[in-house]
Amino acid sequence: MPLVDIEVIEGVFDADQKAQMIQKVTDAMVEVEGENMRGVTWVRVKEVRSGQWGIGGNTPSADDIKAMAAG
């Protein structure tokens, strides 16, 4: 039974977006493993507090990440 962890900065994604991540990652795993594995495929979304995550030597906030995503 697979366990997939997704780590994100707290406050970047809302509950609906996290639910979509779980559904789509589950679907991807089932595509590889087969439908019989759907019920035993675990996906966890873990949130890391802002300032405790580094990208390129910087510690971006949730607002910084949202701005990057907005382009």
SULGI-V402178 format. One record per pair of residues at least 6 apart in sequence whose C-alpha atoms are under 7 Angstrom apart, sorted by the first residue. I is the first residue (numbers start at 1). J is the second residue. Records with the same first field share a line. If there is no record, write none. Layout:
BEGIN
I: J  J
END
This chain:
BEGIN
1: 40  41
2: 41  42
3: 41  42  43
4: 42  43  44
5: 43  44  45
6: 44  45  46
7: 45  46  47  48
8: 46  47  48
9: 47  48  49  50  62
10: 47  48  49  50  62
11: 62
12: 62  65  66
18: 45
22: 43
26: 38  41  43
30: 37  38
50: 60  61  62
51: 59  60  61
52: 59
53: 59
54: 60
END
